[in-house]
Amino acid sequence: MRLDEEIGVTYRQLDWWTRQGYLHAREETGSGYSRSYTESEKNVARLMGRLVRVGFSAGFAGKVARAFLEGDRESKVVDLGEGIKIRILE
């Protein structure tokens, strides 16, 4: 299954997120190659997809997803500063 189908977004959304720098594809040279992603990037994409579906912008969803996945996942809380926290239930 392709990543876009797996996380419930369109191929164009996934492509745009990558071109904007929200996601990082593995480096593969030449045209005609489909992008591939590490497992950690797939996890960022999955969480971004969930956040975008509930109304977050792609840029903000990318920041929240990375902060959550790189932080203390046990607390399931992302501290965005200035008293703003988001709890993510998996």
Biopython code that builds the backbone (N, CA, C, O; Angstrom):
import numpy as np
from Bio.PDB.StructureBuilder import StructureBuilder

atoms = [
    (1, "MET", "N", (0.851, -1.180, 0.000)),
    (1, "MET", "CA", (0.000, 0.000, 0.000)),
    (1, "MET", "C", (0.896, 1.243, 0.000)),
    (1, "MET", "O", (1.881, 1.314, 0.735)),
    (2, "ARG", "N", (0.543, 2.195, -0.817)),
    (2, "ARG", "CA", (1.299, 3.452, -0.860)),
    (2, "ARG", "C", (1.011, 4.274, 0.386)),
    (2, "ARG", "O", (-0.052, 4.157, 0.996)),
    (3, "LEU", "N", (1.988, 5.115, 0.755)),
    (3, "LEU", "CA", (1.855, 5.908, 1.977)),
    (3, "LEU", "C", (0.636, 6.813, 1.934)),
    (3, "LEU", "O", (-0.062, 6.934, 2.940)),
    (4, "ASP", "N", (0.353, 7.459, 0.796)),
    (4, "ASP", "CA", (-0.790, 8.357, 0.728)),
    (4, "ASP", "C", (-2.096, 7.606, 0.994)),
    (4, "ASP", "O", (-2.984, 8.132, 1.665)),
    (5, "GLU", "N", (-2.220, 6.400, 0.481)),
    (5, "GLU", "CA", (-3.423, 5.599, 0.727)),
    (5, "GLU", "C", (-3.480, 5.136, 2.178)),
    (5, "GLU", "O", (-4.549, 5.083, 2.786)),
    (6, "GLU", "N", (-2.318, 4.803, 2.717)),
    (6, "GLU", "CA", (-2.239, 4.307, 4.087)),
    (6, "GLU", "C", (-2.669, 5.352, 5.113)),
    (6, "GLU", "O", (-3.315, 5.017, 6.106)),
    (7, "ILE", "N", (-2.311, 6.627, 4.875)),
    (7, "ILE", "CA", (-2.638, 7.656, 5.866)),
    (7, "ILE", "C", (-3.878, 8.457, 5.512)),
    (7, "ILE", "O", (-4.286, 9.333, 6.275)),
    (8, "GLY", "N", (-4.486, 8.171, 4.362)),
    (8, "GLY", "CA", (-5.752, 8.802, 4.021)),
    (8, "GLY", "C", (-5.639, 10.220, 3.482)),
    (8, "GLY", "O", (-6.516, 11.049, 3.724)),
    (9, "VAL", "N", (-4.568, 10.501, 2.756)),
    (9, "VAL", "CA", (-4.425, 11.788, 2.088)),
    (9, "VAL", "C", (-4.186, 11.522, 0.612)),
    (9, "VAL", "O", (-3.928, 10.385, 0.216)),
    (10, "THR", "N", (-4.269, 12.557, -0.194)),
    (10, "THR", "CA", (-4.018, 12.370, -1.609)),
    (10, "THR", "C", (-2.516, 12.362, -1.884)),
    (10, "THR", "O", (-1.721, 12.858, -1.086)),
    (11, "TYR", "N", (-2.149, 11.791, -3.020)),
    (11, "TYR", "CA", (-0.744, 11.801, -3.424)),
    (11, "TYR", "C", (-0.251, 13.238, -3.543)),
    (11, "TYR", "O", (0.882, 13.547, -3.172)),
    (12, "ARG", "N", (-1.110, 14.116, -4.065)),
    (12, "ARG", "CA", (-0.708, 15.518, -4.235)),
    (12, "ARG", "C", (-0.436, 16.186, -2.897)),
    (12, "ARG", "O", (0.494, 16.987, -2.796)),
    (13, "GLN", "N", (-1.229, 15.878, -1.855)),
    (13, "GLN", "CA", (-0.966, 16.435, -0.522)),
    (13, "GLN", "C", (0.390, 15.972, -0.016)),
    (13, "GLN", "O", (1.190, 16.777, 0.462)),
    (14, "LEU", "N", (0.643, 14.689, -0.120)),
    (14, "LEU", "CA", (1.905, 14.126, 0.337)),
    (14, "LEU", "C", (3.077, 14.745, -0.429)),
    (14, "LEU", "O", (4.104, 15.073, 0.166)),
    (15, "ASP", "N", (2.927, 14.900, -1.719)),
    (15, "ASP", "CA", (3.957, 15.525, -2.556)),
    (15, "ASP", "C", (4.198, 16.968, -2.118)),
    (15, "ASP", "O", (5.345, 17.401, -2.006)),
    (16, "TRP", "N", (3.132, 17.704, -1.875)),
    (16, "TRP", "CA", (3.259, 19.105, -1.469)),
    (16, "TRP", "C", (3.921, 19.218, -0.100)),
    (16, "TRP", "O", (4.784, 20.071, 0.105)),
    (17, "TRP", "N", (3.519, 18.356, 0.841)),
    (17, "TRP", "CA", (4.136, 18.370, 2.172)),
    (17, "TRP", "C", (5.638, 18.136, 2.066)),
    (17, "TRP", "O", (6.425, 18.745, 2.790)),
    (18, "THR", "N", (6.025, 17.243, 1.153)),
    (18, "THR", "CA", (7.454, 16.951, 0.973)),
    (18, "THR", "C", (8.163, 18.138, 0.330)),
    (18, "THR", "O", (9.239, 18.529, 0.782)),
    (19, "ARG", "N", (7.584, 18.711, -0.707)),
    (19, "ARG", "CA", (8.218, 19.862, -1.372)),
    (19, "ARG", "C", (8.306, 21.074, -0.460)),
    (19, "ARG", "O", (9.218, 21.887, -0.607)),
    (20, "GLN", "N", (7.373, 21.213, 0.485)),
    (20, "GLN", "CA", (7.404, 22.326, 1.422)),
    (20, "GLN", "C", (8.371, 22.086, 2.582)),
    (20, "GLN", "O", (8.673, 23.003, 3.345)),
    (21, "GLY", "N", (8.852, 20.850, 2.709)),
    (21, "GLY", "CA", (9.806, 20.530, 3.764)),
    (21, "GLY", "C", (9.185, 20.011, 5.049)),
    (21, "GLY", "O", (9.886, 19.838, 6.045)),
    (22, "TYR", "N", (7.867, 19.756, 5.044)),
    (22, "TYR", "CA", (7.217, 19.218, 6.234)),
    (22, "TYR", "C", (7.576, 17.751, 6.429)),
    (22, "TYR", "O", (7.627, 17.266, 7.559)),
    (23, "LEU", "N", (7.825, 17.045, 5.327)),
    (23, "LEU", "CA", (8.261, 15.653, 5.344)),
    (23, "LEU", "C", (9.587, 15.547, 4.607)),
    (23, "LEU", "O", (9.896, 16.361, 3.738)),
    (24, "HIS", "N", (10.361, 14.538, 4.965)),
    (24, "HIS", "CA", (11.674, 14.356, 4.347)),
    (24, "HIS", "C", (11.739, 12.970, 3.720)),
    (24, "HIS", "O", (11.751, 11.954, 4.416)),
    (25, "ALA", "N", (11.782, 12.951, 2.390)),
    (25, "ALA", "CA", (11.877, 11.686, 1.668)),
    (25, "ALA", "C", (13.332, 11.249, 1.608)),
    (25, "ALA", "O", (14.242, 12.070, 1.723)),
    (26, "ARG", "N", (13.541, 9.963, 1.430)),
    (26, "ARG", "CA", (14.894, 9.455, 1.212)),
    (26, "ARG", "C", (15.398, 10.019, -0.111)),
    (26, "ARG", "O", (14.626, 10.254, -1.041)),
    (27, "GLU", "N", (16.690, 10.229, -0.173)),
    (27, "GLU", "CA", (17.286, 10.764, -1.395)),
    (27, "GLU", "C", (17.402, 9.675, -2.454)),
    (27, "GLU", "O", (18.082, 8.670, -2.249)),
    (28, "GLU", "N", (16.747, 9.876, -3.564)),
    (28, "GLU", "CA", (16.862, 8.980, -4.712)),
    (28, "GLU", "C", (16.989, 9.858, -5.937)),
    (28, "GLU", "O", (16.241, 10.824, -6.091)),
    (29, "THR", "N", (17.892, 9.548, -6.777)),
    (29, "THR", "CA", (18.178, 10.413, -7.913)),
    (29, "THR", "C", (17.361, 10.032, -9.136)),
    (29, "THR", "O", (16.928, 8.891, -9.294)),
    (30, "GLY", "N", (17.168, 11.015, -9.984)),
    (30, "GLY", "CA", (16.515, 10.796, -11.266)),
    (30, "GLY", "C", (15.008, 10.920, -11.195)),
    (30, "GLY", "O", (14.390, 10.728, -10.148)),
    (31, "SER", "N", (14.443, 11.243, -12.331)),
    (31, "SER", "CA", (12.985, 11.315, -12.390)),
    (31, "SER", "C", (12.440, 9.911, -12.589)),
    (31, "SER", "O", (13.161, 9.009, -13.016)),
    (32, "GLY", "N", (11.195, 9.738, -12.285)),
    (32, "GLY", "CA", (10.562, 8.447, -12.455)),
    (32, "GLY", "C", (10.618, 7.558, -11.226)),
    (32, "GLY", "O", (10.045, 6.469, -11.220)),
    (33, "TYR", "N", (11.302, 8.013, -10.189)),
    (33, "TYR", "CA", (11.352, 7.244, -8.940)),
    (33, "TYR", "C", (10.284, 7.775, -7.996)),
    (33, "TYR", "O", (10.160, 8.983, -7.797)),
    (34, "SER", "N", (9.521, 6.866, -7.422)),
    (34, "SER", "CA", (8.569, 7.322, -6.414)),
    (34, "SER", "C", (9.334, 7.563, -5.123)),
    (34, "SER", "O", (10.328, 6.892, -4.844)),
    (35, "ARG", "N", (8.877, 8.499, -4.359)),
    (35, "ARG", "CA", (9.543, 8.822, -3.102)),
    (35, "ARG", "C", (9.349, 7.701, -2.099)),
    (35, "ARG", "O", (8.321, 7.023, -2.084)),
    (36, "SER", "N", (10.352, 7.523, -1.271)),
    (36, "SER", "CA", (10.207, 6.585, -0.165)),
    (36, "SER", "C", (10.565, 7.332, 1.113)),
    (36, "SER", "O", (11.308, 8.313, 1.092)),
    (37, "TYR", "N", (10.028, 6.854, 2.211)),
    (37, "TYR", "CA", (10.170, 7.537, 3.489)),
    (37, "TYR", "C", (10.626, 6.545, 4.546)),
    (37, "TYR", "O", (10.284, 5.364, 4.492)),
    (38, "THR", "N", (11.400, 7.033, 5.508)),
    (38, "THR", "CA", (11.776, 6.195, 6.644)),
    (38, "THR", "C", (10.532, 5.950, 7.490)),
    (38, "THR", "O", (9.512, 6.620, 7.326)),
    (39, "GLU", "N", (10.629, 4.989, 8.390)),
    (39, "GLU", "CA", (9.483, 4.691, 9.251)),
    (39, "GLU", "C", (9.132, 5.897, 10.127)),
    (39, "GLU", "O", (7.955, 6.159, 10.371)),
    (40, "SER", "N", (10.146, 6.633, 10.601)),
    (40, "SER", "CA", (9.845, 7.807, 11.435)),
    (40, "SER", "C", (9.131, 8.888, 10.618)),
    (40, "SER", "O", (8.248, 9.565, 11.143)),
    (41, "GLU", "N", (9.494, 9.061, 9.350)),
    (41, "GLU", "CA", (8.792, 10.038, 8.504)),
    (41, "GLU", "C", (7.373, 9.576, 8.200)),
    (41, "GLU", "O", (6.461, 10.396, 8.093)),
    (42, "LYS", "N", (7.186, 8.278, 8.062)),
    (42, "LYS", "CA", (5.831, 7.758, 7.861)),
    (42, "LYS", "C", (4.973, 8.055, 9.087)),
    (42, "LYS", "O", (3.792, 8.377, 8.957)),
    (43, "ASN", "N", (5.561, 7.948, 10.274)),
    (43, "ASN", "CA", (4.816, 8.261, 11.498)),
    (43, "ASN", "C", (4.456, 9.746, 11.547)),
    (43, "ASN", "O", (3.352, 10.104, 11.961)),
    (44, "VAL", "N", (5.377, 10.607, 11.130)),
    (44, "VAL", "CA", (5.074, 12.047, 11.055)),
    (44, "VAL", "C", (3.925, 12.268, 10.080)),
    (44, "VAL", "O", (2.998, 13.022, 10.377)),
    (45, "ALA", "N", (3.975, 11.621, 8.924)),
    (45, "ALA", "CA", (2.930, 11.780, 7.908)),
    (45, "ALA", "C", (1.570, 11.300, 8.423)),
    (45, "ALA", "O", (0.547, 11.940, 8.181)),
    (46, "ARG", "N", (1.570, 10.178, 9.129)),
    (46, "ARG", "CA", (0.303, 9.656, 9.673)),
    (46, "ARG", "C", (-0.327, 10.648, 10.646)),
    (46, "ARG", "O", (-1.522, 10.934, 10.573)),
    (47, "LEU", "N", (0.495, 11.167, 11.557)),
    (47, "LEU", "CA", (-0.026, 12.118, 12.533)),
    (47, "LEU", "C", (-0.419, 13.432, 11.858)),
    (47, "LEU", "O", (-1.426, 14.040, 12.218)),
    (48, "MET", "N", (0.373, 13.867, 10.883)),
    (48, "MET", "CA", (-0.003, 15.071, 10.126)),
    (48, "MET", "C", (-1.362, 14.889, 9.465)),
    (48, "MET", "O", (-2.205, 15.786, 9.502)),
    (49, "GLY", "N", (-1.568, 13.731, 8.865)),
    (49, "GLY", "CA", (-2.846, 13.453, 8.212)),
    (49, "GLY", "C", (-4.010, 13.573, 9.177)),
    (49, "GLY", "O", (-5.042, 14.159, 8.849)),
    (50, "ARG", "N", (-3.842, 13.012, 10.377)),
    (50, "ARG", "CA", (-4.900, 13.110, 11.395)),
    (50, "ARG", "C", (-5.159, 14.560, 11.778)),
    (50, "ARG", "O", (-6.308, 14.988, 11.885)),
    (51, "LEU", "N", (-4.081, 15.311, 11.985)),
    (51, "LEU", "CA", (-4.220, 16.704, 12.415)),
    (51, "LEU", "C", (-4.835, 17.576, 11.320)),
    (51, "LEU", "O", (-5.647, 18.454, 11.613)),
    (52, "VAL", "N", (-4.458, 17.343, 10.076)),
    (52, "VAL", "CA", (-5.020, 18.115, 8.959)),
    (52, "VAL", "C", (-6.512, 17.817, 8.814)),
    (52, "VAL", "O", (-7.303, 18.719, 8.538)),
    (53, "ARG", "N", (-6.894, 16.555, 8.998)),
    (53, "ARG", "CA", (-8.317, 16.186, 8.869)),
    (53, "ARG", "C", (-9.191, 16.864, 9.911)),
    (53, "ARG", "O", (-10.381, 17.073, 9.675)),
    (54, "VAL", "N", (-8.613, 17.218, 11.082)),
    (54, "VAL", "CA", (-9.420, 17.896, 12.100)),
    (54, "VAL", "C", (-9.287, 19.409, 12.042)),
    (54, "VAL", "O", (-9.839, 20.113, 12.888)),
    (55, "GLY", "N", (-8.550, 19.921, 11.041)),
    (55, "GLY", "CA", (-8.561, 21.356, 10.823)),
    (55, "GLY", "C", (-7.251, 22.110, 10.968)),
    (55, "GLY", "O", (-7.217, 23.318, 10.731)),
    (56, "PHE", "N", (-6.174, 21.439, 11.350)),
    (56, "PHE", "CA", (-4.890, 22.130, 11.448)),
    (56, "PHE", "C", (-4.321, 22.382, 10.057)),
    (56, "PHE", "O", (-4.562, 21.606, 9.133)),
    (57, "SER", "N", (-3.567, 23.466, 9.911)),
    (57, "SER", "CA", (-2.866, 23.695, 8.650)),
    (57, "SER", "C", (-1.745, 22.676, 8.537)),
    (57, "SER", "O", (-1.286, 22.142, 9.547)),
    (58, "ALA", "N", (-1.300, 22.401, 7.317)),
    (58, "ALA", "CA", (-0.243, 21.410, 7.108)),
    (58, "ALA", "C", (1.045, 21.817, 7.822)),
    (58, "ALA", "O", (1.701, 20.974, 8.434)),
    (59, "GLY", "N", (1.410, 23.082, 7.754)),
    (59, "GLY", "CA", (2.631, 23.541, 8.405)),
    (59, "GLY", "C", (2.592, 23.358, 9.910)),
    (59, "GLY", "O", (3.554, 22.883, 10.512)),
    (60, "PHE", "N", (1.478, 23.734, 10.510)),
    (60, "PHE", "CA", (1.333, 23.598, 11.956)),
    (60, "PHE", "C", (1.253, 22.122, 12.337)),
    (60, "PHE", "O", (1.829, 21.705, 13.342)),
    (61, "ALA", "N", (0.539, 21.334, 11.536)),
    (61, "ALA", "CA", (0.428, 19.901, 11.801)),
    (61, "ALA", "C", (1.803, 19.241, 11.756)),
    (61, "ALA", "O", (2.089, 18.351, 12.557)),
    (62, "GLY", "N", (2.641, 19.664, 10.838)),
    (62, "GLY", "CA", (3.990, 19.115, 10.752)),
    (62, "GLY", "C", (4.807, 19.422, 11.989)),
    (62, "GLY", "O", (5.522, 18.557, 12.495)),
    (63, "LYS", "N", (4.707, 20.652, 12.480)),
    (63, "LYS", "CA", (5.439, 21.036, 13.691)),
    (63, "LYS", "C", (4.958, 20.246, 14.900)),
    (63, "LYS", "O", (5.766, 19.755, 15.688)),
    (64, "VAL", "N", (3.648, 20.123, 15.045)),
    (64, "VAL", "CA", (3.080, 19.381, 16.177)),
    (64, "VAL", "C", (3.472, 17.911, 16.091)),
    (64, "VAL", "O", (3.866, 17.316, 17.094)),
    (65, "ALA", "N", (3.370, 17.321, 14.906)),
    (65, "ALA", "CA", (3.694, 15.901, 14.730)),
    (65, "ALA", "C", (5.150, 15.641, 15.096)),
    (65, "ALA", "O", (5.446, 14.686, 15.814)),
    (66, "ARG", "N", (6.052, 16.470, 14.614)),
    (66, "ARG", "CA", (7.479, 16.282, 14.933)),
    (66, "ARG", "C", (7.744, 16.462, 16.426)),
    (66, "ARG", "O", (8.477, 15.679, 17.030)),
    (67, "ALA", "N", (7.146, 17.492, 17.016)),
    (67, "ALA", "CA", (7.350, 17.733, 18.449)),
    (67, "ALA", "C", (6.846, 16.547, 19.265)),
    (67, "ALA", "O", (7.490, 16.133, 20.229)),
    (68, "PHE", "N", (5.705, 16.008, 18.882)),
    (68, "PHE", "CA", (5.144, 14.873, 19.596)),
    (68, "PHE", "C", (6.030, 13.634, 19.452)),
    (68, "PHE", "O", (6.340, 12.966, 20.438)),
    (69, "LEU", "N", (6.432, 13.336, 18.222)),
    (69, "LEU", "CA", (7.188, 12.114, 17.975)),
    (69, "LEU", "C", (8.629, 12.194, 18.457)),
    (69, "LEU", "O", (9.245, 11.162, 18.724)),
    (70, "GLU", "N", (9.174, 13.387, 18.572)),
    (70, "GLU", "CA", (10.548, 13.545, 19.051)),
    (70, "GLU", "C", (10.601, 13.808, 20.552)),
    (70, "GLU", "O", (11.676, 13.751, 21.149)),
    (71, "GLY", "N", (9.453, 14.097, 21.170)),
    (71, "GLY", "CA", (9.413, 14.412, 22.595)),
    (71, "GLY", "C", (9.052, 13.210, 23.446)),
    (71, "GLY", "O", (9.227, 12.061, 23.041)),
    (72, "ASP", "N", (8.551, 13.498, 24.616)),
    (72, "ASP", "CA", (8.139, 12.475, 25.569)),
    (72, "ASP", "C", (6.764, 11.958, 25.176)),
    (72, "ASP", "O", (5.750, 12.570, 25.511)),
    (73, "ARG", "N", (6.725, 10.852, 24.479)),
    (73, "ARG", "CA", (5.458, 10.316, 23.983)),
    (73, "ARG", "C", (4.607, 9.716, 25.087)),
    (73, "ARG", "O", (3.403, 9.531, 24.908)),
    (74, "GLU", "N", (5.208, 9.413, 26.213)),
    (74, "GLU", "CA", (4.446, 8.830, 27.323)),
    (74, "GLU", "C", (3.406, 9.808, 27.848)),
    (74, "GLU", "O", (2.299, 9.405, 28.206)),
    (75, "SER", "N", (3.753, 11.091, 27.898)),
    (75, "SER", "CA", (2.810, 12.079, 28.419)),
    (75, "SER", "C", (1.715, 12.401, 27.407)),
    (75, "SER", "O", (0.643, 12.877, 27.781)),
    (76, "LYS", "N", (1.979, 12.144, 26.132)),
    (76, "LYS", "CA", (1.041, 12.407, 25.033)),
    (76, "LYS", "C", (0.624, 13.872, 24.962)),
    (76, "LYS", "O", (-0.446, 14.195, 24.445)),
    (77, "VAL", "N", (1.468, 14.751, 25.481)),
    (77, "VAL", "CA", (1.181, 16.179, 25.468)),
    (77, "VAL", "C", (2.298, 16.900, 24.727)),
    (77, "VAL", "O", (3.479, 16.655, 24.972)),
    (78, "VAL", "N", (1.912, 17.790, 23.820)),
    (78, "VAL", "CA", (2.873, 18.623, 23.116)),
    (78, "VAL", "C", (2.722, 20.035, 23.658)),
    (78, "VAL", "O", (1.648, 20.629, 23.566)),
    (79, "ASP", "N", (3.791, 20.570, 24.220)),
    (79, "ASP", "CA", (3.782, 21.927, 24.754)),
    (79, "ASP", "C", (4.197, 22.873, 23.638)),
    (79, "ASP", "O", (5.339, 22.830, 23.180)),
    (80, "LEU", "N", (3.282, 23.723, 23.200)),
    (80, "LEU", "CA", (3.544, 24.642, 22.103)),
    (80, "LEU", "C", (3.970, 26.022, 22.587)),
    (80, "LEU", "O", (4.144, 26.940, 21.785)),
    (81, "GLY", "N", (4.137, 26.165, 23.883)),
    (81, "GLY", "CA", (4.572, 27.442, 24.446)),
    (81, "GLY", "C", (3.401, 28.343, 24.781)),
    (81, "GLY", "O", (2.276, 28.110, 24.337)),
    (82, "GLU", "N", (3.672, 29.373, 25.567)),
    (82, "GLU", "CA", (2.686, 30.376, 25.961)),
    (82, "GLU", "C", (1.383, 29.758, 26.470)),
    (82, "GLU", "O", (0.294, 30.250, 26.173)),
    (83, "GLY", "N", (1.511, 28.670, 27.244)),
    (83, "GLY", "CA", (0.337, 28.063, 27.862)),
    (83, "GLY", "C", (-0.532, 27.234, 26.934)),
    (83, "GLY", "O", (-1.664, 26.901, 27.283)),
    (84, "ILE", "N", (-0.025, 26.901, 25.771)),
    (84, "ILE", "CA", (-0.799, 26.109, 24.816)),
    (84, "ILE", "C", (-0.225, 24.696, 24.771)),
    (84, "ILE", "O", (0.940, 24.487, 24.431)),
    (85, "LYS", "N", (-1.070, 23.741, 25.121)),
    (85, "LYS", "CA", (-0.672, 22.346, 25.098)),
    (85, "LYS", "C", (-1.720, 21.555, 24.338)),
    (85, "LYS", "O", (-2.913, 21.852, 24.403)),
    (86, "ILE", "N", (-1.263, 20.554, 23.623)),
    (86, "ILE", "CA", (-2.159, 19.673, 22.876)),
    (86, "ILE", "C", (-1.918, 18.263, 23.363)),
    (86, "ILE", "O", (-0.778, 17.805, 23.433)),
    (87, "ARG", "N", (-2.997, 17.575, 23.700)),
    (87, "ARG", "CA", (-2.911, 16.170, 24.105)),
    (87, "ARG", "C", (-3.305, 15.334, 22.893)),
    (87, "ARG", "O", (-4.355, 15.547, 22.288)),
    (88, "ILE", "N", (-2.451, 14.388, 22.552)),
    (88, "ILE", "CA", (-2.700, 13.524, 21.399)),
    (88, "ILE", "C", (-2.955, 12.119, 21.906)),
    (88, "ILE", "O", (-2.104, 11.513, 22.557)),
    (89, "LEU", "N", (-4.127, 11.615, 21.603)),
    (89, "LEU", "CA", (-4.499, 10.255, 21.995)),
    (89, "LEU", "C", (-4.319, 9.340, 20.790)),
    (89, "LEU", "O", (-4.863, 9.593, 19.716)),
    (90, "GLU", "N", (-3.575, 8.311, 20.978)),
    (90, "GLU", "CA", (-3.290, 7.400, 19.856)),
    (90, "GLU", "C", (-4.325, 6.316, 19.766)),
    (90, "GLU", "O", (-4.248, 5.460, 18.884)),
]
sb = StructureBuilder()
sb.init_structure("model")
sb.init_model(0)
sb.init_chain("A")
sb.init_seg("    ")
for serial, (resi, resn, name, xyz) in enumerate(atoms, 1):
    if name == "N":
        sb.init_residue(resn, " ", resi, " ")
    sb.init_atom(name, np.array(xyz, "f"), 0.0, 1.0, " ", f" {name:<3s}", serial, name[0])
structure = sb.get_structure()
